């Protein structure tokens, strides 16, 4: 069995952390083979106290450290710095519930796959939501006409990938490539994965059971997508080999629509919008409420526009950190 260090960055997660930690306590992998570092990033609530109490109550090896970074890459690097030479590192999220076989599946993958595989991970699968606003965001994440078309979201069998959700790393890999780039404020996982691949390591997608709990509404999601798009653009400037049609489609469509409107081709833009709307309706799950689908007809295009504007900004921003 491999040994693991689980790194959980958390900022004001008192409401979500108990369920996340309970899912870790339910792991089937022998507790003697893993320990947990919860990195409390300057929380103003009881995040640190909840984490510390959980470690003591469950008798799980680990510790809580506090930083004042307000940055996911910095909090992750702070936790990674505590890894021992023989430990695989598992990057976790404080909004995701992990299936009981999560760590065991990672352990089995590293054991089965060759040493040339440096990183493994699964898909970001959103959990069912209760509120209308959160259900709308879940729809965006699941739909192929939204964000659901990426291979790491739709794969079913183990396969080589360019990036995965969260990720687990063989011992020494993160130290070898320099850890997370602390200048990146989003898209830090993809940027790190690109450096791993450039250093000769393979990244594999593997089936992992988890459920991401959406905690942002539509407006917050649009802001997040604009920010993510910007940093995705910065990542593509540094690692152009990562460019995929799904990344370029939103800005191409936005620029194309702008050109057509400037030339007075309003009907063409309207026709394209109707075709897209029809695709959203056709792709909707049968169980999806009609009100969610109706809202998606407006929300999905706005999401793509937010990402497109962010991506164009990122692509036009020089990366002086090469």
Buried (B, 14 or more C-beta within 10 A) or exposed (E): BBBBBBBBBBBBBBEBBBBBBEBBBEBEBEBEBBBBBBBBBBBEBBBBEBBBBBBEEBEBEBBBBBBEBEBBBBBBBBBBEBBEEEBBBBBBBBBBBBBBBBBBBBBBBBEEBEEEBBBBBBBBBBBEBEEEBBBBBBBBBBBBBBBBBBBBBEBEEBEEBBBBBBBBBBBBBBBBBEBBBBBBBBBBBBBBBBBBBEEEBBBBBBBBBBBBBBBBBBEEBBEBBBBBBBBBBBBBBBBEEBEEEEBBBBBEBBEEBEEBEEEEBEEBBEEBEEEBBEBBBEBBEEEBBEEBBEBBBEBBBBBBBBBBBBBBBBBEEEBEEE
